[in-house]
Amino acid sequence: MKSKIFSAFIFILAAIIGMAFVNPDQQTKPWPVPDKYKKMENPVKFNKSAASALWTKHCKSCHGKEGMGDGPKAAQLDTPSGDFTTSAFQKQSDGSLFYKTIEGRDDMPGFKKKIPDDEDIWQLVHYMRTFK
């Protein structure tokens, strides 16, 4: 019995010490999306070749070829790129993904000026859905 309590104590102590070395900026924090965007549906038909070209030009360097957040620039960022293959990511509405793409946050740039055509942003939303 004493060894189980001691083991539990050591485990908890190790977890607390380990948390002291975690950069709080690298922890996932909520990313609020206005209701207007949450309810938006993707209005464009998926064009895989156009979407792929946009992904390669604007997103792949950080988010990776398969959306796992492992692109060549990802290691240089202060915040994680995110894994688009997770169910948590895929559960977001199309409008939420659209909003996050145009607005950006932290290391993620906003793309409303770099990609001014909304249809291109919607193509990227379609492409993000392929990472399921």
C-alpha beads as a LAMMPS data file, in Angstrom:
LAMMPS data file: protein, C-alpha beads

132 atoms
131 bonds

1 atom types
1 bond types

-500.0 500.0 xlo xhi
-500.0 500.0 ylo yhi
-500.0 500.0 zlo zhi

Masses

1 110.0

Atoms # bond

1 1 1 0.000 0.000 0.000
2 1 1 2.796 2.406 0.925
3 1 1 4.585 1.727 -2.362
4 1 1 1.449 2.593 -4.361
5 1 1 1.044 5.877 -2.489
6 1 1 4.738 6.660 -2.918
7 1 1 4.526 5.845 -6.655
8 1 1 1.484 8.086 -7.052
9 1 1 3.271 10.885 -5.188
10 1 1 6.338 10.585 -7.431
11 1 1 4.140 10.594 -10.555
12 1 1 2.281 13.739 -9.449
13 1 1 5.509 15.465 -8.462
14 1 1 7.077 14.645 -11.837
15 1 1 3.986 15.996 -13.634
16 1 1 4.115 19.258 -11.687
17 1 1 7.816 19.703 -12.356
18 1 1 7.304 18.872 -16.036
19 1 1 4.551 21.487 -16.351
20 1 1 6.964 24.147 -15.101
21 1 1 8.991 23.676 -18.286
22 1 1 6.061 23.927 -20.702
23 1 1 5.827 27.254 -22.491
24 1 1 2.292 28.529 -21.782
25 1 1 2.198 30.190 -25.213
26 1 1 2.494 26.750 -26.820
27 1 1 -0.573 25.430 -25.067
28 1 1 -3.711 25.530 -27.152
29 1 1 -5.916 28.427 -26.184
30 1 1 -9.493 29.031 -27.312
31 1 1 -9.920 30.756 -30.644
32 1 1 -13.304 32.458 -30.553
33 1 1 -15.194 32.722 -33.825
34 1 1 -18.053 35.219 -34.305
35 1 1 -21.468 33.571 -34.672
36 1 1 -21.829 35.054 -38.154
37 1 1 -18.949 32.857 -39.349
38 1 1 -19.834 29.737 -37.356
39 1 1 -23.028 29.416 -39.346
40 1 1 -21.531 30.002 -42.806
41 1 1 -21.517 27.126 -45.266
42 1 1 -18.977 26.713 -48.039
43 1 1 -20.612 28.202 -51.162
44 1 1 -18.082 27.027 -53.768
45 1 1 -17.644 23.724 -55.546
46 1 1 -14.392 21.942 -54.669
47 1 1 -11.691 22.287 -57.303
48 1 1 -8.953 19.987 -56.015
49 1 1 -6.212 21.232 -58.341
50 1 1 -6.884 24.907 -57.530
51 1 1 -7.117 24.151 -53.813
52 1 1 -3.927 22.093 -53.875
53 1 1 -2.045 24.907 -55.611
54 1 1 -3.255 27.414 -53.017
55 1 1 -2.293 25.037 -50.187
56 1 1 1.190 24.535 -51.616
57 1 1 1.745 28.274 -52.054
58 1 1 0.316 29.581 -48.776
59 1 1 -0.075 26.816 -46.180
60 1 1 2.156 23.803 -46.741
61 1 1 5.331 25.382 -45.366
62 1 1 3.851 25.474 -41.849
63 1 1 0.962 23.011 -41.890
64 1 1 2.730 20.328 -43.926
65 1 1 1.833 18.272 -46.963
66 1 1 -0.830 16.316 -45.090
67 1 1 -2.039 19.001 -42.657
68 1 1 -0.322 17.559 -39.609
69 1 1 1.425 20.817 -38.629
70 1 1 4.821 19.437 -39.587
71 1 1 5.852 21.691 -42.460
72 1 1 9.480 22.821 -42.782
73 1 1 8.754 26.191 -41.111
74 1 1 6.705 24.728 -38.226
75 1 1 9.712 24.213 -35.955
76 1 1 10.578 27.925 -36.218
77 1 1 7.189 29.055 -34.904
78 1 1 6.431 30.061 -31.326
79 1 1 2.996 28.437 -31.498
80 1 1 2.093 24.981 -32.835
81 1 1 0.751 24.846 -36.393
82 1 1 -2.032 22.477 -35.449
83 1 1 -2.947 19.062 -36.738
84 1 1 -5.806 19.254 -39.223
85 1 1 -6.292 15.476 -39.163
86 1 1 -7.745 15.495 -35.648
87 1 1 -11.450 15.087 -35.036
88 1 1 -11.439 18.297 -32.963
89 1 1 -10.198 20.254 -35.973
90 1 1 -12.541 18.552 -38.422
91 1 1 -15.575 19.193 -36.157
92 1 1 -15.251 22.930 -36.728
93 1 1 -17.712 24.508 -39.129
94 1 1 -16.592 25.581 -42.586
95 1 1 -17.280 29.172 -41.597
96 1 1 -15.005 28.851 -38.562
97 1 1 -12.155 27.617 -40.757
98 1 1 -12.841 30.437 -43.226
99 1 1 -12.731 33.024 -40.415
100 1 1 -9.498 31.673 -38.917
101 1 1 -7.869 31.676 -42.345
102 1 1 -8.756 35.264 -43.172
103 1 1 -8.063 36.675 -39.702
104 1 1 -5.120 34.632 -38.421
105 1 1 -3.712 34.716 -34.899
106 1 1 -0.272 34.658 -33.290
107 1 1 2.136 33.042 -35.797
108 1 1 -0.744 32.263 -38.170
109 1 1 -1.007 35.208 -40.583
110 1 1 -4.355 36.484 -41.756
111 1 1 -4.854 35.878 -45.469
112 1 1 -7.548 38.406 -46.391
113 1 1 -4.925 40.557 -48.148
114 1 1 -2.684 37.776 -49.508
115 1 1 -5.684 35.849 -50.834
116 1 1 -8.312 38.547 -51.455
117 1 1 -10.711 36.296 -53.388
118 1 1 -13.112 34.653 -50.922
119 1 1 -13.609 31.748 -53.335
120 1 1 -9.923 30.864 -52.948
121 1 1 -10.247 30.844 -49.152
122 1 1 -13.266 28.551 -49.489
123 1 1 -11.181 26.263 -51.728
124 1 1 -8.640 26.045 -48.896
125 1 1 -11.445 25.122 -46.487
126 1 1 -12.394 22.291 -48.860
127 1 1 -8.757 21.212 -48.964
128 1 1 -8.499 21.208 -45.158
129 1 1 -11.390 18.753 -45.151
130 1 1 -9.319 16.249 -47.138
131 1 1 -7.068 15.682 -44.109
132 1 1 -9.630 13.563 -42.225

Bonds

1 1 1 2
2 1 2 3
3 1 3 4
4 1 4 5
5 1 5 6
6 1 6 7
7 1 7 8
8 1 8 9
9 1 9 10
10 1 10 11
11 1 11 12
12 1 12 13
13 1 13 14
14 1 14 15
15 1 15 16
16 1 16 17
17 1 17 18
18 1 18 19
19 1 19 20
20 1 20 21
21 1 21 22
22 1 22 23
23 1 23 24
24 1 24 25
25 1 25 26
26 1 26 27
27 1 27 28
28 1 28 29
29 1 29 30
30 1 30 31
31 1 31 32
32 1 32 33
33 1 33 34
34 1 34 35
35 1 35 36
36 1 36 37
37 1 37 38
38 1 38 39
39 1 39 40
40 1 40 41
41 1 41 42
42 1 42 43
43 1 43 44
44 1 44 45
45 1 45 46
46 1 46 47
47 1 47 48
48 1 48 49
49 1 49 50
50 1 50 51
51 1 51 52
52 1 52 53
53 1 53 54
54 1 54 55
55 1 55 56
56 1 56 57
57 1 57 58
58 1 58 59
59 1 59 60
60 1 60 61
61 1 61 62
62 1 62 63
63 1 63 64
64 1 64 65
65 1 65 66
66 1 66 67
67 1 67 68
68 1 68 69
69 1 69 70
70 1 70 71
71 1 71 72
72 1 72 73
73 1 73 74
74 1 74 75
75 1 75 76
76 1 76 77
77 1 77 78
78 1 78 79
79 1 79 80
80 1 80 81
81 1 81 82
82 1 82 83
83 1 83 84
84 1 84 85
85 1 85 86
86 1 86 87
87 1 87 88
88 1 88 89
89 1 89 90
90 1 90 91
91 1 91 92
92 1 92 93
93 1 93 94
94 1 94 95
95 1 95 96
96 1 96 97
97 1 97 98
98 1 98 99
99 1 99 100
100 1 100 101
101 1 101 102
102 1 102 103
103 1 103 104
104 1 104 105
105 1 105 106
106 1 106 107
107 1 107 108
108 1 108 109
109 1 109 110
110 1 110 111
111 1 111 112
112 1 112 113
113 1 113 114
114 1 114 115
115 1 115 116
116 1 116 117
117 1 117 118
118 1 118 119
119 1 119 120
120 1 120 121
121 1 121 122
122 1 122 123
123 1 123 124
124 1 124 125
125 1 125 126
126 1 126 127
127 1 127 128
128 1 128 129
129 1 129 130
130 1 130 131
131 1 131 132
